[in-house]
């Protein structure tokens, strides 16, 4: 035939390829002679690549034998339509055999492309043999389909000739084993093994999402991030170690427990946390709440001061359990429950309370019954005992506080010109200076010092969660600590995630925070969350990943094992000054001018009331009142339906919101309303009451004693319900009863754009009709 050389050239220039393992997909190339209306086809390797299991040798060979696909490799003439139909049928039969789809494509083939000619050397076309086999005299019986000839069946002699043509033209195209593939065929896999493989695949795919350490460690850029994370970890640890010692004194535990709290929980958060800049560890407000809970339990039970470490561990276990369960039940949205003014009032009141707590240590006073009094009572006792102030203690504390304030002011002033100034650890500097001066000047004769501190590795201890008496005392306090710690930590995490353009999950943060409290409680830690002040230092020092938190924990461990004797001469006044400086950063009143300019008097009142309650009655009362007030406003807002009164524009058929378009006016005798919320049991009664008030008085803001503003009797009520997406059963019953009342009063009700499924609900619920 005229196009035989093209077919030979196409087949000879294909390299030998065995269909096993990972191979390319097979394409159907069409050789279209210009002088003929029909085409010849060959199977050749395509450029795109499929999966490893797409072309198994045995399955493809059996499929080709079943479909008599070798007939496609001959020089028989076929039409494009028949070819396409045959390929589709063959592909559909192939799907049950192969686990992946065998992809075919029709490509115009006019010899080799320019790229193929460059890649492969041309192979000379073999000359036709002079000794040709005698063709069989037996005629084939072609089948006719749509007027075209298609070789549906082949006789035995034709099969041999076809086989010779296939081996001659496509021996370098497709190579199969000599056997029929039955011996190499893999047995079918059991269904339970398939399910197990699917579960394993899903687990491996989702593990990095739920355990972020399997995500950021394999993808860690050591060259770009390692130095920044090391510097950030060292800078934060220089601030964390002194604060841990100070916060342990607030809780009322030995200072070593502050370092216990700053070690294991940081490792757990580095593995499970999603925030890259968040600095976990002891925090002022949480330490204050924890100390109050422990002292309250000791005062109201038979437990003593010796049981304080056990109470702290159990409290961490309860807090961790609550937060962990909150994460599993996906209630991360609760961080939006507290509005910012209420949260600012609570944190400011806690900061003021924290400063009052440090009064005796700051002034060098010894006051009986100090911890049993309320915060205003403590303030009164400190003021009454000021004449007994120790001048040396007050001098050391005031000098330390002024140094920290001046150093912080310098950092802010030089932030733009010298960004690395933010990395300088002012807290560790003042601690080192205090220890050195106390040791050289023998200040231990004049001011109280920390004294001997026994470091070492904490022995793991299971908290006594089985002790019902302890759990009964601590569980209400654990709820308060869990809510406050979660809200503060999520707020800080969202801040830095937004600043660095990455996403965090509140629910996964809950799991991480709960896990670090659960694990930390077994290593003698008290409740621990994130610190906004240390997170600011971490971000300023250039933290890139969670590795910075792991560096923090390593430095804390080094301090516990080696450096604790160095804190022997640390004055307690320095610790008090560090706490007071941290408490000053908790006072957040900078939003008051903005709220005043926005005329947000309600928010200002809530902030001041929450601040007063927190300072006067304690953080527990303050947070409970804050939650109740927030819940009240959330419920009030959600139960108030968004009802809009519509009016008709002059010289138009268009209706607009009357409150937005004053030129729109109601149609006499017709009330037109639009509901912009879904109806449920919480707002349906308000919706019906407002609708009835508008129908009777002409305005939903009218007082029941006001006279009606309507000019004529209402005979029709039009309700635009296009924005109502759902109606619960309680609303269906209430709506049905209201429709019956309107029908009795002769008022026509018309629904606009009500969803069909909602109309059916109303009919099912007993409505006399659905307009």
C-alpha positions as CSV (number, residue, x, y, z in Angstrom):
1,X,0.0,0.0,0.0
2,X,1.1,3.6,-0.5
3,X,1.3,4.4,3.2
4,X,3.2,1.2,4.2
5,X,6.5,3.0,4.5
6,X,5.0,5.5,6.9
7,X,3.7,2.6,9.0
8,X,7.1,0.9,9.0
9,X,8.9,4.1,9.9
10,X,6.6,4.8,12.7
11,X,7.0,1.4,14.2
12,X,10.7,1.0,13.7
13,X,11.6,4.3,15.3
14,X,9.8,3.3,18.5
15,X,12.2,1.9,21.1
16,X,11.5,-1.5,22.6
17,X,9.4,-1.2,25.7
18,X,8.0,-3.8,28.1
19,X,4.7,-2.9,29.7
20,X,5.5,-3.5,33.4
21,X,5.9,-1.3,36.4
22,X,5.6,2.5,35.8
23,X,5.0,3.1,32.1
24,X,3.5,5.7,29.8
25,X,-0.1,5.5,28.6
26,X,-0.9,4.2,25.2
27,X,-2.2,6.5,22.5
28,X,-3.8,5.6,19.2
29,X,-2.0,7.4,16.4
30,X,-3.9,7.7,13.1
31,X,-1.9,7.7,9.8
32,X,-4.1,9.5,7.3
33,X,-3.0,9.1,3.7
34,X,-3.9,12.1,1.6
35,X,-5.2,10.1,-1.3
36,X,-7.5,7.8,0.7
37,X,-10.5,8.5,2.8
38,X,-9.8,5.8,5.3
39,X,-7.1,5.6,7.9
40,X,-4.6,3.1,9.3
41,X,-3.8,3.0,13.0
42,X,-1.0,1.8,15.3
43,X,-0.6,1.7,19.0
44,X,2.4,3.7,20.3
45,X,3.8,5.1,23.5
46,X,2.4,8.5,24.5
47,X,4.1,11.3,26.2
48,X,1.9,11.6,29.3
49,X,2.6,9.2,32.2
50,X,0.0,7.3,34.2
51,X,0.3,5.5,37.6
52,X,2.3,2.4,38.1
53,X,-0.7,0.0,38.1
54,X,-2.3,1.5,35.0
55,X,-0.8,-0.9,32.5
56,X,-0.3,-4.3,34.1
57,X,1.2,-6.7,31.7
58,X,-1.2,-9.6,32.3
59,X,-4.4,-7.5,32.4
60,X,-3.6,-5.6,29.2
61,X,-2.6,-8.7,27.3
62,X,-5.8,-10.6,28.4
63,X,-7.9,-7.5,27.4
64,X,-6.2,-7.4,24.0
65,X,-6.8,-11.1,23.4
66,X,-10.5,-10.8,24.5
67,X,-11.1,-7.7,22.4
68,X,-9.1,-9.1,19.4
69,X,-7.3,-5.8,19.6
70,X,-4.5,-7.1,17.4
71,X,-6.8,-6.5,14.5
72,X,-6.2,-2.8,15.1
73,X,-2.5,-3.2,14.4
74,X,-3.0,-4.4,10.9
75,X,-3.2,-2.5,7.7
76,X,-6.9,-2.9,7.5
77,X,-8.9,0.1,6.6
78,X,-11.2,1.4,9.2
79,X,-13.2,4.6,9.6
80,X,-12.6,7.2,12.3
81,X,-16.2,6.7,13.7
82,X,-15.7,3.0,14.0
83,X,-12.3,3.4,15.5
84,X,-13.7,5.8,18.1
85,X,-16.6,3.5,19.0
86,X,-14.3,0.5,19.3
87,X,-11.9,2.3,21.5
88,X,-14.7,3.4,23.8
89,X,-16.0,-0.2,24.1
90,X,-12.6,-1.6,24.7
91,X,-11.8,1.0,27.3
92,X,-15.1,0.2,29.2
93,X,-14.2,-3.5,29.2
94,X,-10.7,-2.7,30.4
95,X,-11.9,-0.9,33.5
96,X,-12.9,-4.0,35.4
97,X,-9.5,-5.6,34.7
98,X,-7.2,-2.7,35.5
99,X,-7.4,-0.6,38.7
100,X,-6.7,2.6,36.8
101,X,-8.2,4.0,33.6
102,X,-6.3,3.2,30.4
103,X,-6.3,6.5,28.6
104,X,-6.5,6.7,24.8
105,X,-6.3,9.7,22.5
106,X,-6.7,10.1,18.8
107,X,-3.7,11.9,17.3
108,X,-3.1,12.9,13.7
109,X,0.1,11.1,12.7
110,X,2.0,12.1,9.7
111,X,5.3,10.5,10.3
112,X,7.5,11.6,13.2
113,X,7.3,15.0,14.9
114,X,10.2,17.3,14.9
115,X,11.0,16.6,18.5
116,X,11.0,12.9,17.9
117,X,13.3,13.2,15.0
118,X,15.8,15.1,17.1
119,X,15.6,12.6,20.0
120,X,15.9,9.4,18.0
121,X,18.1,8.6,15.0
122,X,16.3,7.6,11.9
123,X,16.2,3.9,11.1
124,X,16.3,2.9,7.5
125,X,13.2,1.3,6.1
126,X,13.8,-2.4,5.4
127,X,13.4,-3.4,1.9
128,X,10.5,-5.6,1.0
129,X,11.4,-9.2,0.9
130,X,11.3,-10.9,-2.5
131,X,10.0,-14.1,-1.0
132,X,6.6,-13.4,0.2
133,X,4.3,-15.8,1.8
134,X,1.4,-16.9,-0.2
135,X,-1.8,-15.3,0.9
136,X,-4.6,-17.5,2.0
137,X,-7.2,-18.1,-0.7
138,X,-9.8,-18.2,2.0
139,X,-11.8,-15.1,1.9
140,X,-12.8,-13.2,4.9
141,X,-16.3,-12.5,5.8
142,X,-16.6,-8.9,6.5
143,X,-19.4,-7.5,8.5
144,X,-21.3,-4.5,7.5
145,X,-22.2,-1.8,9.9
146,X,-23.6,1.5,8.9
147,X,-22.3,0.9,5.4
148,X,-18.7,0.6,6.6
149,X,-16.5,-2.5,6.7
150,X,-15.1,-3.5,10.1
151,X,-13.0,-6.6,10.8
152,X,-14.9,-8.0,13.7
153,X,-13.7,-11.6,13.4
154,X,-10.6,-13.3,12.0
155,X,-10.1,-16.8,10.9
156,X,-7.2,-18.9,12.0
157,X,-5.0,-18.4,9.0
158,X,-5.8,-14.7,9.1
159,X,-4.8,-14.7,12.8
160,X,-1.4,-16.0,11.8
161,X,-1.0,-13.4,9.1
162,X,-2.2,-10.8,11.5
163,X,0.3,-12.0,14.1
164,X,3.1,-11.8,11.6
165,X,2.1,-8.3,10.7
166,X,1.9,-7.3,14.3
167,X,5.4,-8.7,15.0
168,X,6.7,-7.0,11.9
169,X,5.2,-3.6,12.4
170,X,4.9,-3.3,16.2
171,X,7.5,-5.6,17.7
172,X,9.3,-2.5,18.9
173,X,6.0,-0.9,19.9
174,X,4.6,-3.4,22.4
175,X,6.3,-6.3,24.0
176,X,4.6,-8.9,26.1
177,X,5.8,-12.1,27.8
178,X,5.4,-15.3,25.8
179,X,3.0,-16.7,28.3
180,X,-0.6,-15.7,28.5
181,X,-0.1,-13.9,31.8
182,X,-2.2,-16.3,33.9
183,X,0.8,-17.5,35.9
184,X,1.9,-13.9,36.7
185,X,-1.6,-12.7,37.5
186,X,-1.9,-11.4,41.0
187,X,-4.7,-12.9,43.1
188,X,-7.5,-10.6,44.0
189,X,-7.1,-8.9,47.4
190,X,-9.4,-9.5,50.2
191,X,-11.9,-6.6,51.0
192,X,-10.6,-6.2,54.5
193,X,-7.1,-5.6,53.2
194,X,-8.4,-3.0,50.7
195,X,-10.2,-1.2,53.6
196,X,-7.1,-1.4,55.7
197,X,-5.0,0.0,52.9
198,X,-7.5,2.9,52.4
199,X,-7.5,3.6,56.2
200,X,-3.7,3.6,56.2
201,X,-3.5,6.0,53.3
202,X,-6.0,8.4,54.9
203,X,-4.1,8.2,58.2
204,X,-0.8,9.0,56.5
205,X,-2.3,11.9,54.5
206,X,-4.0,13.5,57.5
207,X,-1.4,12.9,60.2
208,X,0.6,16.0,59.3
209,X,-2.5,18.1,59.7
210,X,-3.4,16.9,63.2
211,X,0.2,16.5,64.4
212,X,2.0,19.5,62.8
213,X,5.5,18.3,63.8
214,X,5.2,15.8,60.9
215,X,4.6,18.7,58.6
216,X,7.1,21.3,59.6
217,X,10.0,19.0,60.5
218,X,10.2,17.2,57.1
219,X,9.8,20.5,55.2
220,X,12.1,22.5,57.5
221,X,14.4,24.9,55.7
222,X,17.6,24.6,57.8
223,X,19.5,27.2,55.9
224,X,16.8,29.9,56.0
225,X,15.2,29.3,59.4
226,X,17.6,27.6,61.8
227,X,19.5,30.7,62.9
228,X,16.4,32.8,63.3
229,X,14.7,30.1,65.4
230,X,17.8,29.6,67.6
231,X,18.1,33.4,68.3
232,X,14.4,33.6,69.0
233,X,14.5,30.6,71.3
234,X,17.4,32.0,73.3
235,X,15.9,35.5,73.6
236,X,12.5,34.2,74.8
237,X,14.2,31.7,77.2
238,X,16.1,34.6,78.8
239,X,12.7,36.2,79.6
240,X,10.9,33.0,80.4
241,X,13.2,31.6,83.1
242,X,13.0,34.7,85.4
243,X,9.2,35.0,84.8
244,X,8.7,31.3,85.6
245,X,10.4,31.8,88.9
246,X,8.3,34.9,89.6
247,X,5.0,33.3,88.6
248,X,5.6,30.3,90.8
249,X,5.8,32.7,93.7
250,X,2.4,34.1,92.7
251,X,0.9,30.6,92.6
252,X,2.4,29.9,96.0
253,X,4.7,27.0,95.0
254,X,8.4,26.6,95.2
255,X,10.2,28.4,92.3
256,X,11.4,25.1,90.7
257,X,7.7,24.3,89.8
258,X,7.7,27.4,87.6
259,X,10.5,25.8,85.6
260,X,8.7,22.5,85.5
261,X,5.8,24.3,84.0
262,X,8.1,25.8,81.3
263,X,9.7,22.6,80.2
264,X,7.5,19.7,79.1
265,X,4.5,21.8,78.0
266,X,6.7,23.7,75.6
267,X,7.8,20.5,73.9
268,X,4.2,19.3,73.6
269,X,3.1,22.6,72.0
270,X,6.0,22.5,69.6
271,X,4.8,19.2,68.4
272,X,1.0,19.9,68.3
273,X,0.6,23.7,68.1
274,X,-0.2,25.5,64.8
275,X,1.2,28.9,65.7
276,X,4.8,29.5,64.8
277,X,5.4,32.6,67.0
278,X,3.3,31.7,70.0
279,X,5.4,31.4,73.2
280,X,3.8,29.0,75.7
281,X,4.6,29.0,79.4
282,X,3.4,30.4,82.7
283,X,1.3,33.6,82.3
284,X,0.4,36.3,84.9
285,X,-3.4,36.0,84.8
286,X,-3.4,32.2,84.8
287,X,-0.9,32.2,87.7
288,X,-3.1,34.5,89.6
289,X,-6.2,32.3,89.0
290,X,-4.2,29.2,89.9
291,X,-2.9,30.7,93.1
292,X,-6.4,31.8,94.1
293,X,-7.8,28.4,93.4
294,X,-5.2,26.6,95.5
295,X,-5.5,29.0,98.4
296,X,-9.3,28.8,98.3
297,X,-9.1,25.0,98.4
298,X,-6.7,24.9,101.3
299,X,-8.8,27.4,103.3
300,X,-12.0,25.5,102.8
301,X,-10.7,22.0,103.3
302,X,-8.4,20.0,105.4
303,X,-5.5,20.2,103.0
304,X,-2.4,22.1,103.9
305,X,0.4,24.1,102.2
306,X,2.3,20.8,101.7
307,X,-0.5,19.7,99.4
308,X,-0.2,22.8,97.2
309,X,2.0,21.1,94.5
310,X,-0.4,18.2,94.2
311,X,-3.3,20.6,93.9
312,X,-1.5,22.5,91.2
313,X,-0.8,19.3,89.2
314,X,-4.4,18.2,89.5
315,X,-5.7,21.6,88.5
316,X,-3.5,21.4,85.4
317,X,-4.9,17.9,84.6
318,X,-8.5,19.2,84.9
319,X,-7.8,22.2,82.8
320,X,-6.1,20.1,80.2
321,X,-8.9,17.6,80.1
322,X,-11.5,20.4,79.6
323,X,-9.6,22.2,76.9
324,X,-8.8,18.9,75.1
325,X,-12.4,17.9,75.1
326,X,-13.3,21.3,73.8
327,X,-11.0,20.7,70.9
328,X,-12.4,17.2,70.1
329,X,-16.0,18.6,70.2
330,X,-14.9,21.4,67.9
331,X,-16.0,24.4,69.9
332,X,-13.2,26.6,68.9
333,X,-15.7,29.3,67.9
334,X,-16.2,30.1,71.6
335,X,-13.2,32.4,71.4
336,X,-15.6,34.9,69.8
337,X,-18.0,34.8,72.8
338,X,-16.1,37.4,74.7
339,X,-16.1,40.8,73.0
340,X,-12.9,42.8,73.1
341,X,-14.1,45.5,75.5
342,X,-15.2,42.9,78.0
343,X,-11.9,41.0,77.6
344,X,-9.9,44.2,78.0
345,X,-11.8,45.0,81.2
346,X,-11.1,41.6,82.6
347,X,-7.4,41.6,81.7
348,X,-6.9,45.1,83.1
349,X,-8.7,44.2,86.4
350,X,-6.4,41.1,86.6
351,X,-3.3,43.2,86.0
352,X,-4.3,45.6,88.8
353,X,-5.0,42.6,91.1
354,X,-1.6,41.2,90.2
355,X,0.2,44.4,91.3
356,X,-1.7,44.5,94.6
357,X,-0.6,40.9,95.2
358,X,3.0,41.9,95.0
359,X,2.6,44.8,97.6
360,X,4.3,43.0,100.6
361,X,7.2,41.8,98.5
362,X,7.7,45.1,96.8
363,X,7.7,47.2,100.0
364,X,9.2,44.6,102.3
365,X,6.1,44.2,104.4
366,X,4.9,41.3,106.6
367,X,1.1,41.5,106.8
368,X,-1.0,38.9,108.6
369,X,-4.1,37.6,106.9
370,X,-3.1,39.3,103.6
371,X,-4.0,36.4,101.3
372,X,-7.4,35.8,102.9
373,X,-8.6,39.4,102.2
374,X,-10.2,40.6,99.0
375,X,-8.3,42.7,96.5
376,X,-9.6,46.1,97.9
377,X,-8.9,44.7,101.4
378,X,-5.3,43.8,100.4
379,X,-4.8,47.3,99.0
380,X,-6.0,48.8,102.2
381,X,-3.7,46.5,104.3
382,X,-0.7,47.5,102.1
383,X,-1.5,51.2,102.4
384,X,-1.9,50.9,106.2
385,X,1.4,49.1,106.5
386,X,3.4,51.6,104.4
387,X,5.1,53.2,107.5
388,X,6.9,49.8,108.1
389,X,8.3,49.8,104.6
390,X,11.9,48.4,104.2
391,X,13.9,51.1,102.5
392,X,16.5,48.6,101.1
393,X,13.8,46.3,99.7
394,X,11.8,49.1,98.3
395,X,14.9,50.7,96.8
396,X,15.9,47.4,95.0
397,X,12.4,46.8,93.7
398,X,12.0,50.4,92.5
399,X,15.4,50.4,90.8
400,X,14.5,47.2,89.1
401,X,11.1,48.4,87.9
402,X,12.5,51.7,86.6
403,X,15.3,49.8,84.7
404,X,12.7,47.6,83.0
405,X,10.5,50.5,82.1
406,X,13.4,52.5,80.7
407,X,14.7,49.5,78.8
408,X,11.2,48.9,77.3
409,X,10.9,52.6,76.3
410,X,14.3,52.4,74.6
411,X,13.3,49.3,72.7
412,X,10.2,51.1,71.3
413,X,12.2,54.2,70.4
414,X,14.9,52.3,68.5
415,X,12.6,49.7,67.0
416,X,12.7,51.3,63.5
417,X,16.4,52.1,63.4
418,X,17.7,49.0,65.2
419,X,15.3,46.1,64.9
420,X,17.6,43.8,66.7
421,X,17.2,45.8,69.9
422,X,14.0,43.9,70.5
423,X,16.0,40.7,71.0
424,X,17.9,42.0,74.0
425,X,16.5,40.2,77.1
426,X,16.0,42.9,79.6
427,X,14.6,40.5,82.2
428,X,17.6,38.3,82.3
429,X,19.9,41.3,82.4
430,X,18.2,42.7,85.5
431,X,18.2,39.3,87.2
432,X,21.9,38.9,86.5
433,X,22.6,42.4,87.9
434,X,20.5,41.8,90.9
435,X,22.3,38.5,91.7
436,X,25.7,40.0,91.2
437,X,25.0,43.1,93.3
438,X,23.4,41.0,96.1
439,X,26.4,38.7,96.2
440,X,29.0,41.4,96.1
441,X,27.3,43.8,98.5
442,X,26.0,41.1,100.8
443,X,22.4,42.4,100.4
444,X,21.2,39.2,101.9
445,X,21.7,40.9,105.3
446,X,19.3,43.7,104.3
447,X,16.7,42.2,101.8
448,X,15.1,38.8,101.5
449,X,16.7,36.6,98.9
450,X,15.5,33.5,97.1
451,X,17.8,31.1,99.0
452,X,18.7,27.5,98.2
453,X,16.8,26.1,95.2
454,X,16.9,22.4,94.6
455,X,16.9,21.7,90.9
456,X,17.0,18.4,89.0
457,X,14.8,16.4,86.7
458,X,11.1,16.2,87.8
459,X,10.0,12.7,88.7
460,X,6.8,11.9,86.7
461,X,3.7,11.7,88.9
462,X,0.2,10.9,87.9
463,X,-2.2,13.6,89.3
464,X,-4.8,12.2,91.8
465,X,-7.7,12.6,89.4
466,X,-9.5,9.8,91.3
467,X,-9.7,12.0,94.5
468,X,-13.3,13.1,94.4
469,X,-12.8,15.7,97.2
470,X,-10.0,17.5,95.4
471,X,-11.7,17.4,92.1
472,X,-14.9,18.8,93.6
473,X,-13.0,21.8,95.0
474,X,-10.9,22.5,91.9
475,X,-13.3,21.7,89.0
476,X,-15.2,25.0,89.0
477,X,-11.9,26.9,89.1
478,X,-10.6,24.7,86.3
479,X,-13.5,25.9,84.0
480,X,-12.6,29.5,84.6
481,X,-8.9,29.0,84.0
482,X,-9.6,26.9,80.8
483,X,-11.9,29.6,79.3
484,X,-9.5,32.5,80.2
485,X,-6.4,30.7,79.0
486,X,-8.0,29.6,75.8
487,X,-9.3,33.0,74.8
488,X,-6.0,34.7,75.5
489,X,-4.0,32.1,73.7
490,X,-6.2,32.0,70.6
491,X,-6.2,35.8,70.4
492,X,-2.4,35.9,70.4
493,X,-2.2,33.0,67.9
494,X,-4.6,34.7,65.5
495,X,-2.7,38.0,65.8
496,X,0.6,36.5,64.6
497,X,-1.0,34.2,62.0
498,X,-2.6,37.2,60.4
499,X,0.7,39.1,60.6
500,X,2.7,36.4,58.9
501,X,-0.1,35.2,56.5
502,X,-0.7,31.7,57.5
503,X,-3.7,29.9,58.8
504,X,-4.3,28.4,62.3
505,X,-7.2,26.2,63.5
506,X,-8.8,27.1,66.8
507,X,-9.9,23.5,67.3
508,X,-6.4,22.2,66.8
509,X,-5.0,24.9,69.1
510,X,-7.5,23.6,71.7
511,X,-6.1,20.1,71.3
512,X,-2.5,21.4,71.6
513,X,-3.2,23.5,74.7
514,X,-5.1,20.7,76.3
515,X,-2.4,18.2,75.6
516,X,0.4,20.3,77.0
517,X,-1.5,20.7,80.2
518,X,-2.3,17.0,80.4
519,X,1.2,15.9,79.8
520,X,2.7,18.7,81.9
521,X,0.5,17.7,84.9
522,X,2.4,14.4,85.0
523,X,5.7,16.4,85.3
524,X,4.5,18.6,88.2
525,X,3.4,21.6,86.2
526,X,0.6,23.9,87.1
527,X,-1.8,25.3,84.4
528,X,0.0,26.8,81.5
529,X,-1.1,28.7,78.3
530,X,0.5,31.3,76.0
531,X,1.9,34.6,76.9
532,X,1.3,37.6,74.7
533,X,4.3,39.5,76.0
534,X,6.7,36.7,75.3
535,X,5.1,36.0,71.9
536,X,5.9,39.6,71.0
537,X,9.5,39.0,71.9
538,X,9.5,35.8,69.9
539,X,8.1,37.5,66.8
540,X,10.5,40.4,67.1
541,X,13.5,38.0,67.5
542,X,12.5,36.4,64.1
543,X,10.8,33.1,65.1
544,X,10.0,31.2,61.9
545,X,8.7,27.8,63.1
546,X,7.8,25.9,66.3
547,X,11.5,25.0,66.7
548,X,12.0,28.2,68.7
549,X,9.7,26.8,71.4
550,X,11.7,23.6,71.5
551,X,14.8,25.7,72.0
552,X,13.1,27.4,74.9
553,X,12.4,24.1,76.6
554,X,16.0,23.0,76.2
555,X,17.2,26.1,77.9
556,X,14.8,25.6,80.7
557,X,16.0,22.0,81.1
558,X,19.6,23.2,81.2
559,X,18.7,25.7,83.9
560,X,16.8,23.1,86.0
561,X,19.7,20.7,85.9
562,X,22.7,23.1,86.2
563,X,22.0,26.7,86.8
564,X,19.6,26.7,89.8
565,X,22.3,27.3,92.4
566,X,23.1,30.6,90.6
567,X,19.8,32.0,91.8
568,X,20.6,31.7,95.4
569,X,21.3,35.4,95.9
570,X,18.4,36.7,93.8
571,X,16.5,39.3,95.8
572,X,12.8,38.7,96.2
573,X,12.2,42.4,95.5
574,X,13.6,41.8,92.0
575,X,11.1,39.1,91.4
576,X,8.3,41.4,92.7
577,X,9.4,44.1,90.3
578,X,9.4,41.7,87.4
579,X,5.8,40.7,88.2
580,X,4.7,44.3,88.6
581,X,6.3,45.2,85.2
582,X,4.5,42.3,83.6
583,X,1.2,43.4,85.2
584,X,1.6,46.9,83.8
585,X,1.6,45.4,80.3
586,X,-1.8,43.8,81.0
587,X,-3.5,47.2,81.4
588,X,-5.3,47.7,78.1
589,X,-7.1,51.0,78.1
590,X,-5.9,52.4,74.9
591,X,-9.2,51.6,73.2
592,X,-11.2,53.9,75.4
593,X,-10.6,57.1,73.2
594,X,-11.6,55.2,70.1
595,X,-14.7,53.8,71.7
596,X,-15.6,57.3,72.9
597,X,-15.2,58.8,69.4
598,X,-17.3,55.9,68.0
599,X,-20.0,56.8,70.6
600,X,-19.8,53.2,71.8
601,X,-21.1,54.0,75.3
602,X,-22.4,50.6,75.9
603,X,-19.0,49.0,75.2
604,X,-17.3,51.6,77.5
605,X,-19.8,50.7,80.3
606,X,-19.1,47.0,79.9
607,X,-15.4,47.5,80.0
608,X,-15.5,49.6,83.2
609,X,-18.0,47.3,84.9
610,X,-16.0,44.2,84.1
611,X,-12.8,45.9,85.4
612,X,-14.5,46.9,88.6
613,X,-16.0,43.5,89.3
614,X,-12.7,41.7,88.5
615,X,-10.7,44.0,90.8
616,X,-13.3,44.1,93.6
617,X,-14.5,40.5,93.8
618,X,-11.7,38.6,92.2
619,X,-10.8,37.2,88.7
620,X,-13.3,34.3,89.1
621,X,-16.2,36.6,89.6
622,X,-15.0,38.9,86.9
623,X,-14.8,36.2,84.2
624,X,-18.1,34.7,85.2
625,X,-19.9,38.1,84.9
626,X,-18.1,38.7,81.6
627,X,-19.3,35.4,80.2
628,X,-22.8,36.0,81.4
629,X,-22.9,39.5,79.9
630,X,-21.5,38.3,76.6
631,X,-23.9,35.4,76.4
632,X,-26.8,37.8,77.1
633,X,-25.9,40.1,74.3
634,X,-25.3,37.2,71.9
635,X,-28.8,35.7,72.7
636,X,-30.4,39.1,72.4
637,X,-28.9,39.7,69.1
638,X,-29.7,36.3,67.6
639,X,-33.3,36.3,68.9
640,X,-34.0,39.8,67.4
641,X,-35.2,39.2,63.8
642,X,-33.8,41.3,61.0
643,X,-37.2,42.6,59.8
644,X,-37.3,45.3,57.1
645,X,-40.3,47.4,56.1
646,X,-40.5,48.0,52.4
647,X,-42.0,51.0,50.5
648,X,-42.8,51.7,46.9
649,X,-40.7,54.2,45.0
650,X,-42.6,57.0,43.3
651,X,-43.6,56.3,39.6
652,X,-42.0,52.9,39.9
653,X,-42.9,49.3,40.7
654,X,-39.7,48.9,42.8
655,X,-39.8,48.5,46.6
656,X,-37.0,49.6,48.9
657,X,-36.2,49.7,52.6
658,X,-38.0,52.7,54.0
659,X,-35.1,53.3,56.6
660,X,-32.6,53.6,53.7
661,X,-34.8,55.2,51.0
662,X,-36.9,58.0,52.6
663,X,-38.6,58.6,49.3
664,X,-40.2,55.1,49.4
665,X,-43.6,55.0,50.9
666,X,-45.9,52.2,52.0
667,X,-48.8,51.3,49.7
668,X,-52.0,52.2,51.5
669,X,-53.8,49.1,52.9
670,X,-50.8,46.8,52.2
671,X,-47.9,46.1,54.6
672,X,-44.7,44.9,52.8
673,X,-42.0,43.3,54.9
674,X,-38.8,41.4,54.2
675,X,-37.3,38.9,56.6
676,X,-33.5,38.6,56.4
677,X,-32.9,35.7,58.9
678,X,-33.9,32.1,59.1
679,X,-36.7,31.3,61.5
680,X,-36.2,29.2,64.6
681,X,-37.7,28.8,68.0
682,X,-35.5,31.7,69.3
683,X,-36.8,34.5,67.0
684,X,-40.1,33.3,65.6
685,X,-42.2,34.8,68.4
686,X,-40.3,38.1,68.0
687,X,-40.9,38.0,64.3
688,X,-44.7,37.4,64.7
689,X,-45.0,40.1,67.4
690,X,-43.2,42.7,65.3
691,X,-45.3,41.8,62.2
692,X,-48.5,42.1,64.3
693,X,-47.3,45.5,65.7
694,X,-46.6,46.8,62.2
695,X,-49.9,45.6,61.0
696,X,-51.7,47.3,63.9
697,X,-49.6,50.4,64.5
698,X,-47.8,51.0,61.2
699,X,-44.2,50.8,62.8
700,X,-42.5,48.1,64.8
701,X,-40.9,50.8,67.0
702,X,-44.2,52.0,68.2
703,X,-45.1,51.6,71.8
704,X,-48.3,49.6,72.5
705,X,-49.9,52.7,73.9
706,X,-49.1,54.8,70.8
707,X,-51.9,55.5,68.3
708,X,-51.7,54.0,64.8
709,X,-50.1,55.8,62.0
710,X,-51.9,53.9,59.3
711,X,-54.2,55.9,57.0
712,X,-56.5,53.0,56.2
713,X,-57.3,49.5,57.4
714,X,-54.8,46.8,56.4
715,X,-56.2,44.2,54.1
716,X,-53.1,42.5,52.8
717,X,-49.7,41.5,54.2
718,X,-46.8,40.8,51.8
719,X,-43.8,38.9,53.3
720,X,-40.6,38.7,51.2
721,X,-39.0,35.5,52.5
722,X,-36.3,35.0,49.9
723,X,-33.6,35.2,52.6
724,X,-35.2,32.6,54.9
725,X,-33.1,29.5,54.4
726,X,-34.7,27.3,57.1
727,X,-37.7,27.0,59.4
728,X,-37.6,24.7,62.4
729,X,-40.7,22.8,63.7
730,X,-41.5,25.4,66.4
731,X,-41.6,28.1,63.8
732,X,-43.8,26.0,61.5
733,X,-46.4,25.6,64.2
734,X,-46.3,29.3,65.2
735,X,-46.6,30.4,61.5
736,X,-49.5,28.1,60.9
737,X,-51.4,29.5,63.9
738,X,-50.7,33.1,62.8
739,X,-52.0,32.3,59.2
740,X,-55.2,30.9,60.7
741,X,-55.6,34.2,62.7
742,X,-55.1,36.4,59.6
743,X,-57.6,34.2,57.7
744,X,-60.2,34.7,60.4
745,X,-59.6,38.5,60.4
746,X,-59.9,38.7,56.6
747,X,-56.3,39.8,56.0
748,X,-54.7,38.4,52.8
749,X,-51.1,37.1,53.3
750,X,-48.8,36.7,50.3
751,X,-45.4,35.1,50.5
752,X,-42.7,36.3,48.0
753,X,-40.0,33.8,46.8
754,X,-40.7,31.3,49.6
755,X,-38.7,28.1,49.0
756,X,-40.9,25.2,47.9
757,X,-39.6,22.9,50.6
758,X,-40.4,25.5,53.2
759,X,-43.9,25.9,51.8
760,X,-44.4,22.1,52.1
761,X,-43.2,22.3,55.7
762,X,-45.9,24.9,56.5
763,X,-48.6,22.8,54.9
764,X,-47.5,19.7,56.7
765,X,-47.4,21.7,60.0
766,X,-51.1,22.6,59.7
767,X,-51.2,25.9,57.8
768,X,-54.6,26.4,56.2
769,X,-52.9,27.5,53.0
770,X,-49.5,28.7,51.8
771,X,-49.9,31.9,49.7
